Amino acid sequence: MKQTRNNVRNVAIIAHVDHGKTTLVDELLKQSGVFRENQEVAERVMDSGDIERERGITILSKNTAVTYKGTKINIIDTPGHADFGGEVERVLKMVNGVILVVDAFEGVMPQTRFVLKKALELNHPVIVCINKIDRPEARPEEIIDEVLELFIDLDANEKQLDCPFVFASAKEGIATLDLHNENDNMIPLFETIINYIPAPVGDPDAGTQMLISTIDYNEYVGRIGVGKVDNGSISVNQEVIIVNHYDPDQQQRVKVSKLYEFNGLQKTEVKKADFGSIVAISGIADLHIGDTLCSPDKPKPIPFQKISEPTIAMQFIVNDSPLAGQEGKYVTSRHLRDRLFRELNTDVSLRVEETDATESFKVSGRGELHLSVLIENMRREGYEFAVSKAEVLYHTDENGKKLEPMELVYVDVPEEFSGTVIEKLSLRKGELLNMKPINGGYTRLEFSIPARGLIGYRGEFMTDTKGNGIMNSVFNGYGPYKGDIQYRKQGSLIAFEAGEAITYGLFNAQERGTLFIGPGEKVYAGMVIGQNGRGEDIELNVCKTKHLTNTRSSSADEALRLTPPKVLSLEQALEFIDTDELLEITPKNLRIRKKILDPTMRKRASMKK
C-alpha cells in the first residue's frame, strides 16, 4: 500500500549562476536553528571547495537538511553553470519539487530556462523565489511576467502555471508573499515549502528500492552513494542487490555497512531510514550513479536520466619540457593516469580515455570551465603536466554528415558595444537570432553559435565591452558543421634559447608585441614569451646581455624601461594557446610552449600542413 510521509519534504534549489541559491540556503540553515546562537558561520557555507569559495560558484551539488515545525526539509543546492548541468539533471530525481531562484534585476537567463525545463519534464511543482529584491534597480513585477512567459514557452501545465511566488532578499534574510508587506524572516518561504511541495509517497512494506543520484568520495571510507529511498526502508547490515536500468545483466550482492542522514551541515549515522528519506551509504566499493539498491527477493531497477554527453576535449600530457619535474610533486604518467581516473569517481560528466601514446590522455568535459576547474584542482594538489588546446567533439549523422555542438549565447552589453560584439561573433560563425533593448541602456543579443566559436572568445569579449558585458551560453544540441573558424589573428613571440630572461633582451623584445614574462624568469627554446602584434610567429633572444665596451658602463642598463608583462590566468592561457601549442602547468607556474620545441623541426611540420 502506498503511503505519504507527511513529516518530510525533499526540495532542490535551482537557478542561473549568481542568482543567490547558496546564500538562500545559508539563511534557511541559520533561521531553522542549525547553528548555535554565537557560532561564527562563513558566508556561502555550502560552497566547501576552495575554488568554489574563490570564484563564488557552486560546482558540486550539496545536500543539507533543516527542521521546521517538526517537518524535516531536505534541501539540495545545485550548480548554476551550464558546464555542471550534469549535476542538476541527476539531483532532480531525488526531490519532489523545486525552488526556482530568479534575480530581481537580471530576470530570466539561459540557465534559468535550462534548469526549469528539466524540472518541468519530471513534472515537479515549482516555487518561484524572486531574490535580491533589495537591489536598487530591482524590478520584481516585470520579472513575474518574464517567468510566466518562460513557463508558457516550456509548455508547463495548468497546475505548474499556478505556482506560488515568494519575494526574498537572501542577504538580508527576509522573504514575503506580498511586496507591499514588510517582513523580517524566512518563515513565508518555509511555509510555502511545507504547503506546496508534496510529501514523498512510497510503499513502506515493499522491498527496498533506492536510486543512487550522487557519488561523494572520501579518502577514509571510499565511495559514498547519496540517494532517496523510494520504497521500503534500508538499514545497516542489510543485504541488498545492486542493479542498473541501463545494464540489466549487472547484479551484485553487497552489505550496507554505514548509513547516514543529513542534518544541517553534518551527516548523522542512523541504523535505519524509511522511504522518502535522502540518505548516504558508505562501504560499497563498486557503486555508480544510476545504480539501484534493492532487496534480494525482487530486484527492480529505477530508470534514471542519461548523463549529458561531453562536448569538448583536451589532451592531458606528461610534461616533457626542459624544465620538467622541477616544480611538481607528481610528474609521471602513472600519477597522471591515477589522478584522472580517480576524478571519474565523483564527476560523471567527465570522460577519460587512454590514447596510443602512454604519456597522453584524452579528457572530455562539458565546457572550458568544467575542464579548467579540474586542471586548477590538480595543480593545487602538486601535479605537473601539459594540456593542449580545447577541441570540440564532432558527431556524424546517418548520412555521414559532420555535426558539431551548438550553443545558444545571450549577451547583455551597453548599446555602444553591440556592433562590435555582433561583428566578432559573426566572424566566429555566430548567427544573430534576436536583439532587444533592456533597461539601463543595455541591449540583449541572442546568438546561435558553434561551441568552438566561443573557445578563446571570453577574454576578447571583456576587452571589447570594457568589462561591462555579460555573456552566458547554454548547450543547444548538435547542428551541421559551419565551416572553418580562424581563432587567433596574432602570432606568438618565441624564446630562441634557454636561460634566464634579462632586462636588455626583454627591452628589445617588447617592441614586437605584448610580453608574458618579466626579467629573471627561466625560459627555454620554443617557449612562448608573448604575443606578436602581427600574424606570424617570431623567435627572439631574451637572454642576451649587452656587450661591455670601455666607453659605457653596464649600469646604463638600469635605465631601460620595461612595460609590465601581461600575466595570464589559467583561463586566459587556455584561451590563448593555438593548436600547435601546449600549456605547461606546474604548481608554481603556467608556461605556454610550442608542441615542437626545435625551430627547424617546427618549420618542417608547418610546411607539411
C-alpha positions as CSV (number, residue, x, y, z in Angstrom):
1,M,0.0,0.0,0.0
2,K,1.3,3.4,-1.0
3,Q,1.6,5.9,1.9
4,T,2.6,9.5,2.3
5,R,5.3,10.6,4.7
6,N,4.0,13.9,5.9
7,N,6.9,14.9,8.1
8,V,9.4,15.0,5.2
9,R,9.9,17.4,2.2
10,N,12.6,17.0,-0.4
11,V,13.3,20.1,-2.5
12,A,16.1,21.3,-4.8
13,I,17.1,24.9,-5.3
14,I,17.7,25.6,-9.0
15,A,18.8,28.8,-10.7
16,H,21.1,30.6,-13.1
17,V,24.6,31.2,-11.9
18,D,24.9,34.0,-9.3
19,H,21.2,34.4,-8.6
20,G,21.7,33.6,-4.9
21,K,20.9,29.9,-4.4
22,T,23.7,29.2,-2.0
23,T,23.1,32.4,0.0
24,L,19.4,31.4,0.3
25,V,20.4,28.0,1.7
26,D,22.6,29.7,4.2
27,E,19.7,31.7,5.5
28,L,17.3,28.7,5.7
29,L,20.0,26.9,7.7
30,K,20.5,29.9,10.0
31,Q,16.8,30.6,10.6
32,S,16.0,26.9,11.3
33,G,18.4,26.9,14.2
34,V,21.1,24.7,12.7
35,F,23.8,26.9,14.1
36,R,24.3,27.9,17.7
37,E,23.4,31.5,18.6
38,N,27.0,32.6,18.9
39,Q,28.5,30.4,16.1
40,E,30.7,32.0,13.6
41,V,29.4,31.0,10.1
42,A,31.2,31.5,6.9
43,E,29.3,33.1,4.0
44,R,28.0,30.7,1.4
45,V,28.8,27.9,3.9
46,M,27.6,25.3,1.4
47,D,30.4,26.1,-1.1
48,S,33.0,23.9,0.6
49,G,35.6,23.6,-2.1
50,D,38.5,26.2,-2.3
51,I,37.8,27.0,-5.9
52,E,34.0,27.3,-5.2
53,R,34.8,29.8,-2.4
54,E,37.2,31.9,-4.5
55,R,35.1,32.1,-7.6
56,G,31.8,32.3,-5.8
57,I,30.3,29.5,-7.9
58,T,28.9,26.1,-6.9
59,I,30.5,23.2,-8.8
60,L,29.1,20.1,-7.0
61,S,25.6,19.8,-5.7
62,K,25.3,19.7,-1.9
63,N,22.9,18.1,0.5
64,T,21.6,19.6,3.7
65,A,18.5,19.4,5.9
66,V,16.6,21.7,8.2
67,T,13.7,21.0,10.5
68,Y,10.8,23.4,10.6
69,K,7.8,22.8,12.9
70,G,8.6,19.1,13.2
71,T,9.0,18.6,9.4
72,K,12.4,17.6,8.0
73,I,13.2,19.6,4.8
74,N,16.0,18.0,2.8
75,I,17.5,20.7,0.6
76,I,19.8,20.2,-2.3
77,D,21.8,23.2,-3.6
78,T,22.7,22.8,-7.2
79,P,25.2,24.5,-9.6
80,G,24.1,27.2,-12.0
81,H,26.8,27.0,-14.6
82,A,26.0,25.2,-17.8
83,D,29.2,23.2,-17.6
84,F,27.9,21.5,-14.4
85,G,24.4,20.9,-15.8
86,G,25.0,17.1,-15.4
87,E,24.9,17.6,-11.6
88,V,21.5,19.4,-11.8
89,E,19.8,16.7,-14.0
90,R,20.5,13.9,-11.6
91,V,19.7,15.5,-8.3
92,L,16.2,16.4,-9.6
93,K,15.4,12.7,-9.4
94,M,15.8,12.8,-5.6
95,V,13.3,15.6,-4.9
96,N,9.5,16.1,-5.1
97,G,9.6,19.8,-6.1
98,V,12.0,22.7,-6.8
99,I,12.5,26.3,-5.7
100,L,13.4,28.3,-8.8
101,V,15.5,31.4,-7.8
102,V,15.4,34.3,-10.2
103,D,17.4,37.6,-9.7
104,A,15.0,40.6,-9.3
105,F,17.2,42.6,-11.7
106,E,18.6,40.2,-14.2
107,G,15.4,38.1,-14.6
108,V,15.2,35.0,-16.7
109,M,18.7,33.9,-18.0
110,P,19.7,31.0,-20.2
111,Q,20.5,28.6,-17.4
112,T,17.1,29.5,-15.7
113,R,15.5,28.1,-18.8
114,F,17.7,25.0,-18.8
115,V,17.1,24.0,-15.2
116,L,13.4,24.9,-15.3
117,K,12.9,22.8,-18.4
118,K,14.5,19.8,-16.6
119,A,12.2,20.2,-13.6
120,L,9.0,20.6,-15.7
121,E,9.9,17.4,-17.7
122,L,9.9,15.5,-14.4
123,N,6.6,17.1,-13.6
124,H,7.9,18.8,-10.4
125,P,5.9,21.5,-8.8
126,V,7.8,24.8,-8.8
127,I,8.0,27.6,-6.2
128,V,9.4,30.8,-7.8
129,C,11.6,32.8,-5.5
130,I,12.4,36.3,-6.8
131,N,15.6,37.0,-4.9
132,K,17.6,40.2,-4.3
133,I,14.5,42.5,-4.0
134,D,16.8,44.8,-2.0
135,R,18.8,45.7,-5.1
136,P,18.3,49.4,-6.0
137,E,17.4,48.5,-9.6
138,A,15.2,45.5,-8.8
139,R,12.1,45.1,-10.9
140,P,10.2,42.2,-9.3
141,E,6.8,42.9,-11.0
142,E,8.3,42.7,-14.5
143,I,10.2,39.5,-13.5
144,I,6.9,37.8,-12.6
145,D,5.7,38.3,-16.3
146,E,9.1,37.1,-17.6
147,V,8.9,33.9,-15.5
148,L,5.3,33.2,-16.5
149,E,6.2,33.7,-20.2
150,L,9.0,31.2,-19.7
151,F,6.6,28.6,-18.2
152,I,4.3,29.0,-21.2
153,D,7.3,28.8,-23.5
154,L,8.2,25.5,-21.9
155,D,4.7,24.0,-22.1
156,A,4.0,24.0,-18.4
157,N,0.6,22.5,-17.4
158,E,-2.2,24.4,-15.6
159,K,-1.0,23.2,-12.2
160,Q,2.6,24.2,-12.8
161,L,1.5,27.6,-14.1
162,D,-0.4,28.3,-10.9
163,C,2.8,28.4,-8.9
164,P,3.4,30.5,-5.8
165,F,5.8,33.5,-6.0
166,V,7.9,34.3,-2.9
167,F,9.9,37.6,-2.8
168,A,13.2,37.4,-0.9
169,S,16.4,39.0,-0.1
170,A,18.7,36.1,0.9
171,K,21.4,38.5,2.0
172,E,19.0,40.3,4.4
173,G,17.4,37.0,5.5
174,I,13.8,38.1,4.6
175,A,11.0,36.6,2.5
176,T,7.5,37.8,1.8
177,L,4.5,36.7,-0.3
178,D,3.4,40.3,-0.8
179,L,5.8,43.0,-2.0
180,H,3.8,45.7,0.0
181,N,4.2,43.9,3.3
182,E,7.5,44.1,5.1
183,N,8.8,41.0,6.9
184,D,11.9,40.2,8.8
185,N,12.4,36.5,8.5
186,M,12.2,33.5,6.1
187,I,9.0,32.0,7.5
188,P,6.9,32.7,4.4
189,L,9.3,30.6,2.4
190,F,9.3,27.7,4.9
191,E,5.5,27.7,5.0
192,T,5.3,27.7,1.2
193,I,7.6,24.7,1.0
194,I,5.5,22.8,3.5
195,N,2.2,23.7,1.9
196,Y,3.2,23.4,-1.8
197,I,5.9,20.8,-2.2
198,P,4.2,17.3,-1.9
199,A,5.4,14.9,0.7
200,P,7.2,11.8,-0.6
201,V,5.0,8.8,-1.4
202,G,6.1,5.2,-1.2
203,D,5.2,1.7,0.0
204,P,6.7,1.0,3.5
205,D,6.0,-2.7,3.2
206,A,7.6,-3.2,-0.2
207,G,11.2,-4.4,-0.8
208,T,14.0,-1.8,-0.6
209,Q,14.4,0.4,-3.6
210,M,16.9,3.3,-3.6
211,L,18.4,5.1,-6.6
212,I,22.0,6.5,-6.3
213,S,21.9,10.0,-7.7
214,T,25.2,11.4,-6.5
215,I,28.6,10.0,-5.5
216,D,30.8,11.6,-2.9
217,Y,34.3,10.4,-2.3
218,N,36.2,10.4,0.9
219,E,39.8,9.1,1.4
220,Y,38.9,7.2,4.6
221,V,35.7,5.5,3.6
222,G,35.9,5.4,-0.2
223,R,32.8,6.0,-2.2
224,I,29.7,7.3,-0.6
225,G,26.4,6.9,-2.5
226,V,23.7,9.5,-2.0
227,G,20.1,9.0,-3.0
228,K,16.5,8.8,-2.0
229,V,14.8,5.7,-0.6
230,D,11.8,5.3,-3.0
231,N,10.1,2.3,-1.4
232,G,10.5,0.2,1.7
233,S,13.3,1.0,4.2
234,I,17.0,0.4,4.3
235,S,19.0,-0.5,7.4
236,V,22.6,-1.1,8.5
237,N,23.9,-4.7,7.8
238,Q,21.1,-5.3,5.4
239,E,21.9,-7.4,2.3
240,V,21.0,-5.6,-1.0
241,I,21.5,-6.2,-4.7
242,I,22.9,-3.5,-7.0
243,V,21.0,-3.4,-10.3
244,N,21.1,-0.8,-13.1
245,H,18.4,0.2,-15.6
246,Y,20.8,0.5,-18.5
247,D,22.7,-2.6,-17.7
248,P,20.2,-5.3,-16.7
249,D,22.7,-8.2,-16.5
250,Q,24.7,-6.5,-13.7
251,Q,23.7,-7.8,-10.3
252,Q,25.9,-7.7,-7.3
253,R,25.2,-8.7,-3.7
254,V,26.5,-6.2,-1.1
255,K,26.0,-5.3,2.5
256,V,25.1,-1.9,3.8
257,S,27.8,-1.1,6.4
258,K,27.1,2.5,7.3
259,L,24.0,4.7,6.8
260,Y,23.8,8.5,7.3
261,E,21.0,11.0,7.1
262,F,21.7,14.7,6.6
263,N,21.2,17.1,9.5
264,G,22.2,20.7,8.9
265,L,25.8,20.5,7.5
266,Q,26.5,17.2,9.3
267,K,25.9,13.6,8.3
268,T,24.4,11.7,11.2
269,E,24.8,8.0,11.5
270,V,21.4,6.2,11.6
271,K,20.5,2.5,11.9
272,K,17.5,2.6,9.6
273,A,15.9,5.0,7.1
274,D,12.3,4.8,5.7
275,F,11.0,5.7,2.2
276,G,11.2,9.4,1.3
277,S,14.5,9.8,3.2
278,I,17.6,11.1,1.5
279,V,20.5,9.1,2.8
280,A,24.2,8.5,2.2
281,I,25.6,4.9,2.2
282,S,29.3,4.0,2.6
283,G,31.2,0.8,2.5
284,I,30.2,-0.4,-1.0
285,A,33.2,-0.1,-3.2
286,D,31.7,-0.5,-6.7
287,L,28.8,1.9,-6.5
288,H,27.9,4.2,-9.5
289,I,25.4,6.9,-10.3
290,G,22.2,5.4,-11.6
291,D,22.6,2.1,-9.6
292,T,19.5,1.0,-7.7
293,L,19.9,-0.8,-4.4
294,C,17.1,-3.4,-4.0
295,S,16.0,-6.2,-1.7
296,P,17.4,-9.6,-3.0
297,D,13.9,-11.2,-3.4
298,K,12.5,-8.8,-6.1
299,P,15.3,-6.6,-7.6
300,K,13.8,-3.9,-9.8
301,P,15.9,-1.0,-11.1
302,I,14.6,2.6,-11.2
303,P,15.1,4.3,-14.6
304,F,17.3,7.5,-14.4
305,Q,18.3,10.3,-16.6
306,K,21.2,9.6,-19.0
307,I,24.0,11.9,-18.3
308,S,24.5,14.6,-21.0
309,E,27.4,13.8,-23.3
310,P,30.7,15.9,-23.1
311,T,31.1,18.5,-25.9
312,I,34.8,19.4,-25.7
313,A,38.1,17.5,-25.2
314,M,41.7,18.2,-24.3
315,Q,44.9,16.2,-24.2
316,F,46.5,15.9,-20.8
317,I,50.1,15.1,-21.4
318,V,53.1,14.3,-19.2
319,N,55.3,17.4,-19.1
320,D,58.5,16.9,-21.2
321,S,59.8,20.5,-21.4
322,P,63.4,21.3,-20.5
323,L,62.1,22.5,-17.1
324,A,60.0,19.3,-16.4
325,G,59.9,17.8,-13.0
326,Q,61.4,20.8,-11.1
327,E,58.3,22.2,-9.5
328,G,55.7,19.4,-9.3
329,K,55.3,16.6,-6.8
330,Y,53.5,14.2,-9.2
331,V,55.0,14.1,-12.7
332,T,54.9,10.6,-14.2
333,S,52.3,9.2,-16.5
334,R,51.2,6.8,-13.7
335,H,50.5,9.7,-11.4
336,L,48.6,11.5,-14.1
337,R,46.6,8.4,-15.1
338,D,45.6,7.5,-11.5
339,R,44.5,11.1,-10.7
340,L,42.4,11.4,-13.8
341,F,40.7,8.1,-13.3
342,R,40.1,9.0,-9.6
343,E,38.2,12.1,-10.8
344,L,35.7,9.8,-12.5
345,N,34.6,8.6,-9.1
346,T,32.8,11.9,-8.4
347,D,32.4,13.6,-11.8
348,V,30.0,11.8,-14.1
349,S,30.1,14.3,-16.9
350,L,33.8,13.7,-17.4
351,R,35.3,11.1,-19.8
352,V,39.0,9.9,-19.7
353,E,40.4,7.8,-22.5
354,E,43.8,6.3,-22.9
355,T,45.5,7.2,-26.3
356,D,48.1,5.4,-28.4
357,A,50.8,7.3,-26.6
358,T,51.3,6.1,-23.0
359,E,52.0,9.7,-21.7
360,S,48.9,11.3,-23.1
361,F,45.2,11.0,-22.1
362,K,42.1,12.4,-23.8
363,V,39.9,14.2,-21.3
364,S,36.4,15.3,-22.4
365,G,34.0,17.5,-20.5
366,R,31.0,19.8,-20.7
367,G,32.9,23.1,-21.4
368,E,36.1,25.1,-20.8
369,L,35.1,25.9,-17.2
370,H,34.5,22.3,-16.4
371,L,38.0,21.3,-17.5
372,S,39.7,24.3,-16.1
373,V,38.4,23.6,-12.6
374,L,39.9,20.1,-12.9
375,I,43.2,21.5,-14.0
376,E,43.3,24.0,-11.2
377,N,42.5,21.3,-8.6
378,M,45.2,19.1,-9.9
379,R,47.7,21.9,-10.0
380,R,47.0,22.7,-6.3
381,E,47.5,19.1,-5.4
382,G,51.0,19.2,-6.7
383,Y,50.6,17.7,-10.2
384,E,52.7,18.9,-13.1
385,F,51.6,18.2,-16.7
386,A,50.7,19.9,-20.0
387,V,47.4,20.3,-21.8
388,S,46.5,21.0,-25.5
389,K,44.0,23.5,-26.9
390,A,40.4,22.5,-26.2
391,E,38.7,21.0,-29.3
392,V,35.1,20.2,-29.8
393,L,33.8,16.7,-30.2
394,Y,32.1,16.1,-33.6
395,H,29.3,13.6,-34.4
396,T,28.2,12.3,-37.7
397,D,24.5,11.8,-38.7
398,E,23.1,8.8,-40.6
399,N,24.1,10.3,-44.0
400,G,27.7,10.7,-42.9
401,K,27.4,14.5,-42.5
402,K,29.6,16.1,-39.9
403,L,27.7,17.6,-36.9
404,E,29.1,19.9,-34.2
405,P,27.9,21.1,-30.8
406,M,25.9,24.3,-30.9
407,E,25.4,26.9,-28.1
408,L,22.8,29.5,-27.5
409,V,24.5,32.6,-26.3
410,Y,22.8,35.5,-24.5
411,V,24.8,38.7,-24.4
412,D,23.9,41.8,-22.4
413,V,26.0,44.8,-23.4
414,P,25.9,48.6,-23.3
415,E,24.3,49.8,-26.6
416,E,27.6,51.3,-28.0
417,F,29.4,47.9,-27.9
418,S,26.7,45.8,-29.6
419,G,28.0,46.4,-33.1
420,T,31.5,45.1,-32.1
421,V,30.1,42.0,-30.5
422,I,27.8,41.2,-33.4
423,E,30.8,41.6,-35.8
424,K,33.1,39.4,-33.7
425,L,30.6,36.6,-33.2
426,S,29.6,36.7,-36.9
427,L,33.3,36.0,-37.8
428,R,33.1,33.0,-35.4
429,K,30.1,31.7,-37.4
430,G,27.5,33.1,-34.9
431,E,24.0,33.8,-36.2
432,L,22.0,36.6,-34.5
433,L,18.6,35.3,-33.6
434,N,17.2,38.2,-31.6
435,M,18.1,41.7,-30.4
436,K,16.2,43.8,-27.9
437,P,16.8,46.8,-25.6
438,I,16.7,46.1,-21.9
439,N,16.7,48.7,-19.1
440,G,19.8,50.7,-18.2
441,G,20.9,51.4,-21.7
442,Y,21.8,47.8,-22.4
443,T,21.0,45.6,-25.4
444,R,20.3,41.8,-25.1
445,L,21.6,39.9,-28.1
446,E,20.8,36.2,-28.7
447,F,23.0,34.1,-30.9
448,S,23.2,30.5,-32.1
449,I,26.9,29.7,-32.5
450,P,29.1,26.6,-32.8
451,A,30.7,25.7,-29.4
452,R,34.2,26.0,-30.9
453,G,33.4,29.6,-31.9
454,L,33.3,30.5,-28.2
455,I,36.7,28.9,-27.4
456,G,39.1,31.7,-26.6
457,Y,36.5,34.5,-27.0
458,R,35.6,35.4,-23.5
459,G,38.8,37.4,-22.8
460,E,38.3,39.4,-26.1
461,F,34.7,40.0,-25.2
462,M,35.7,41.5,-21.9
463,T,38.2,43.8,-23.6
464,D,35.7,44.8,-26.3
465,T,33.0,45.7,-23.8
466,K,35.4,47.4,-21.4
467,G,34.3,44.8,-18.7
468,N,30.7,45.9,-18.9
469,G,29.3,42.9,-20.9
470,I,27.6,39.8,-19.5
471,M,27.8,36.6,-21.6
472,N,26.0,33.4,-20.9
473,S,25.8,30.3,-23.0
474,V,23.9,27.0,-22.8
475,F,24.3,23.8,-24.9
476,N,21.8,23.6,-27.7
477,G,22.2,20.2,-29.3
478,Y,24.2,19.3,-32.5
479,G,23.9,21.1,-35.8
480,P,25.6,20.8,-39.3
481,Y,29.3,21.8,-39.4
482,K,29.5,25.5,-40.1
483,G,33.0,25.7,-41.8
484,D,36.4,26.7,-40.6
485,I,37.0,29.4,-38.0
486,Q,40.2,31.4,-37.6
487,Y,40.9,31.6,-33.8
488,R,43.8,33.9,-33.4
489,K,45.0,36.7,-35.7
490,Q,48.2,37.4,-33.8
491,G,51.3,35.2,-33.8
492,S,53.5,34.2,-30.8
493,L,56.8,35.6,-29.6
494,I,59.1,32.6,-29.0
495,A,62.2,32.3,-27.0
496,F,65.3,31.4,-29.0
497,E,67.5,29.8,-26.4
498,A,67.4,28.5,-22.8
499,G,68.4,30.7,-19.9
500,E,67.1,33.5,-17.8
501,A,65.3,36.5,-19.2
502,I,67.3,39.7,-18.9
503,T,66.1,43.3,-19.0
504,Y,68.2,44.2,-22.0
505,G,66.8,41.3,-24.1
506,L,63.2,41.9,-23.0
507,F,63.5,45.7,-23.7
508,N,64.3,44.9,-27.4
509,A,61.6,42.2,-27.5
510,Q,58.8,44.4,-26.2
511,E,58.7,46.5,-29.3
512,R,57.4,43.4,-31.2
513,G,54.3,42.8,-29.1
514,T,53.0,42.1,-25.6
515,L,55.3,40.1,-23.2
516,F,54.0,37.5,-20.8
517,I,57.2,37.3,-18.7
518,G,59.4,39.6,-16.7
519,P,63.2,39.7,-16.0
520,G,64.7,36.8,-14.0
521,E,62.2,34.2,-15.3
522,K,63.5,30.9,-16.7
523,V,62.9,30.4,-20.4
524,Y,63.8,27.6,-22.9
525,A,63.9,27.4,-26.7
526,G,60.4,27.0,-28.1
527,M,58.7,28.6,-25.1
528,V,56.1,31.3,-25.9
529,I,57.0,34.5,-24.1
530,G,54.5,36.9,-25.6
531,Q,52.0,37.8,-28.3
532,N,53.2,39.3,-31.6
533,G,51.4,42.4,-32.8
534,R,51.3,40.7,-36.3
535,G,50.1,37.4,-37.6
536,E,53.4,35.4,-37.7
537,D,55.5,33.8,-35.0
538,I,58.9,35.4,-34.3
539,E,61.8,34.0,-32.4
540,L,63.6,36.3,-30.1
541,N,66.6,36.1,-27.8
542,V,65.6,37.5,-24.4
543,C,68.6,36.1,-22.6
544,K,71.2,38.3,-24.4
545,T,73.2,40.8,-22.4
546,K,74.7,44.0,-23.7
547,H,78.4,43.7,-24.7
548,L,80.6,45.7,-22.4
549,T,82.8,48.3,-24.1
550,N,85.3,50.6,-22.5
551,T,83.1,53.7,-23.3
552,R,79.9,52.9,-21.4
553,S,79.3,51.1,-18.1
554,S,77.0,48.2,-17.9
555,S,74.9,50.1,-15.3
556,A,73.4,52.2,-18.1
557,D,71.2,49.1,-18.5
558,E,69.2,50.0,-15.4
559,A,67.7,53.0,-17.2
560,L,65.8,50.7,-19.6
561,R,62.1,51.0,-19.0
562,L,60.1,47.7,-19.3
563,T,56.3,47.7,-19.7
564,P,54.9,45.4,-17.0
565,P,54.3,41.9,-18.5
566,K,50.7,40.6,-19.1
567,V,50.4,37.8,-16.6
568,L,47.8,35.3,-17.9
569,S,45.4,33.5,-15.6
570,L,44.7,29.8,-16.3
571,E,41.6,30.6,-18.3
572,Q,43.3,33.2,-20.3
573,A,46.2,30.9,-21.1
574,L,43.8,28.1,-22.1
575,E,42.0,30.6,-24.4
576,F,45.3,32.0,-25.8
577,I,47.1,28.8,-26.9
578,D,46.8,27.7,-30.5
579,T,46.5,24.2,-32.0
580,D,50.3,23.9,-32.3
581,E,50.9,24.9,-28.7
582,L,50.7,23.4,-25.3
583,L,50.1,24.9,-21.8
584,E,52.7,23.6,-19.3
585,I,51.1,23.5,-15.8
586,T,53.0,23.3,-12.6
587,P,52.0,24.1,-9.0
588,K,54.1,27.4,-9.3
589,N,53.9,28.4,-13.0
590,L,52.0,28.4,-16.2
591,R,54.1,28.4,-19.3
592,I,53.0,28.4,-22.9
593,R,55.2,26.5,-25.4
594,K,55.2,25.2,-28.9
595,K,54.4,21.4,-29.2
596,I,57.6,21.1,-31.3
597,L,60.4,22.9,-29.5
598,D,63.1,22.6,-32.1
599,P,62.7,25.5,-34.7
600,T,63.9,23.5,-37.7
601,M,61.5,20.6,-37.0
602,R,58.7,23.1,-36.3
603,K,59.2,24.8,-39.8
604,R,59.2,21.4,-41.5
605,A,55.9,20.4,-39.7
606,S,54.2,23.7,-40.7
607,M,55.3,23.3,-44.3
608,K,53.9,19.8,-44.4
609,K,50.5,21.2,-43.4
